[in-house]
Amino acid sequence: MKFYTKQHKYYCGIDLHARSMYVCILDSEGEVVFHKDIKTRPDALMIAISPFLDDLVIAVECMFSWYWVSDFCEDNNITFVLGHALYMKAIHGGKPTAMLRKRPSICVCSRYITYF
């Protein structure tokens, strides 16, 4: 298992679905600075993350629809980390998605993400 260990000013975790995505951003102190369900579209994501672009890493769980986020990050020079689903589950305790929406677990995972 490899951990992403680089330090950033902002950590963004995305719970990605076909029509919507839950975006949560933590600052370097671990405080939630943004959390919201938004439409799964590049323009909506850019609006959500634009105040935090100076030093941001985006982490997404490896699911069927992650590839566009990777392309989006590459096009916009944003650090992108693809997390292994089983390792992310182990880190945040295997909470159901409904629980993730009530607290920033997916975002916390972006700080300690395991990757391929």
Secondary structure per residue as TSV (DSSP state, phi and psi in degrees):
chain	resnum	aa	ss	phi	psi
A	1	M	-	360.0	130.7
A	2	K	E	-109.5	138.2
A	3	F	E	-107.9	139.9
A	4	Y	-	-81.9	118.5
A	5	T	-	-118.3	3.9
A	6	K	-	-69.0	145.8
A	7	Q	-	-92.0	140.9
A	8	H	-	-137.7	165.3
A	9	K	S	-77.1	-34.6
A	10	Y	E	-134.1	142.4
A	11	Y	E	-123.2	121.0
A	12	C	E	-112.5	125.5
A	13	G	E	-113.0	136.4
A	14	I	E	-122.6	124.2
A	15	D	E	-93.4	99.9
A	16	L	E	-94.7	131.1
A	17	H	-	-131.2	175.4
A	18	A	S	-64.6	-42.0
A	19	R	S	-111.6	-18.9
A	20	S	E	-142.8	161.8
A	21	M	E	-142.8	140.9
A	22	Y	E	-94.8	117.9
A	23	V	E	-109.0	127.2
A	24	C	E	-130.2	133.3
A	25	I	E	-125.2	129.0
A	26	L	E	-108.5	150.0
A	27	D	E	-87.1	180.0
A	28	S	T	-66.5	-16.5
A	29	E	T	-89.2	-4.7
A	30	G	S	89.5	9.4
A	31	E	-	-86.3	138.4
A	32	V	E	-72.1	122.4
A	33	V	E	-109.4	-14.8
A	34	F	E	-159.8	133.8
A	35	H	E	-155.2	123.7
A	36	K	E	-165.7	146.4
A	37	D	E	-80.9	129.5
A	38	I	E	-133.6	167.6
A	39	K	E	-68.9	146.8
A	40	T	S	-80.6	79.8
A	41	R	S	-145.4	143.5
A	42	P	H	-57.7	-39.5
A	43	D	H	-66.3	-37.5
A	44	A	H	-66.8	-39.2
A	45	L	H	-65.4	-42.5
A	46	M	H	-62.2	-40.8
A	47	I	H	-62.1	-42.3
A	48	A	H	-66.4	-40.5
A	49	I	H	-95.3	-8.3
A	50	S	G	-54.8	-35.9
A	51	P	G	-70.1	-10.1
A	52	F	G	-116.9	14.7
A	53	L	G	-71.0	-14.1
A	54	D	G	-64.1	-30.9
A	55	D	G	-160.0	78.9
A	56	L	E	-120.7	140.7
A	57	V	E	-120.2	137.1
A	58	I	E	-112.3	129.8
A	59	A	E	-119.3	136.4
A	60	V	E	-133.1	140.1
A	61	E	E	-70.2	141.9
A	62	C	-	-70.5	95.5
A	63	M	-	-126.2	-178.7
A	64	F	T	-63.4	-21.7
A	65	S	T	-116.4	24.5
A	66	W	-	-77.6	-23.4
A	67	Y	H	-59.2	-35.6
A	68	W	H	-68.4	-31.4
A	69	V	H	-67.9	-39.3
A	70	S	H	-60.6	-46.7
A	71	D	H	-62.2	-42.1
A	72	F	H	-58.7	-47.0
A	73	C	H	-65.3	-41.9
A	74	E	H	-62.9	-43.4
A	75	D	H	-64.4	-28.1
A	76	N	T	-108.9	13.0
A	77	N	T	55.5	47.3
A	78	I	-	-113.0	135.7
A	79	T	E	-64.8	131.8
A	80	F	E	-125.3	135.0
A	81	V	E	-128.9	126.8
A	82	L	E	-98.2	117.1
A	83	G	E	-93.1	143.8
A	84	H	-	-73.4	127.2
A	85	A	H	-57.4	-42.8
A	86	L	H	-66.7	-38.5
A	87	Y	H	-70.7	-37.8
A	88	M	H	-64.4	-39.7
A	89	K	H	-60.4	-41.8
A	90	A	H	-65.4	-37.9
A	91	I	H	-70.1	-45.7
A	92	H	H	-94.1	9.0
A	93	G	T	85.9	13.8
A	94	G	S	67.0	31.1
A	95	K	-	-69.3	143.7
A	96	P	-	-65.8	158.9
A	97	T	H	-55.9	-37.1
A	98	A	H	-58.8	-35.7
A	99	M	H	-70.7	-36.2
A	100	L	H	-61.3	-34.6
A	101	R	T	-71.2	-19.1
A	102	K	T	-91.3	-13.0
A	103	R	S	-151.8	162.3
A	104	P	-	-85.1	40.2
A	105	S	H	-58.8	-42.8
A	106	I	H	-62.5	-33.1
A	107	C	H	-73.9	-39.4
A	108	V	H	-59.7	-38.0
A	109	C	H	-61.3	-31.2
A	110	S	H	-65.9	-22.1
A	111	R	H	-79.3	-24.9
A	112	Y	S	-128.1	34.8
A	113	I	-	-66.5	142.9
A	114	T	E	-100.3	148.1
A	115	Y	E	-142.5	171.6
A	116	F	-	-79.2	360.0
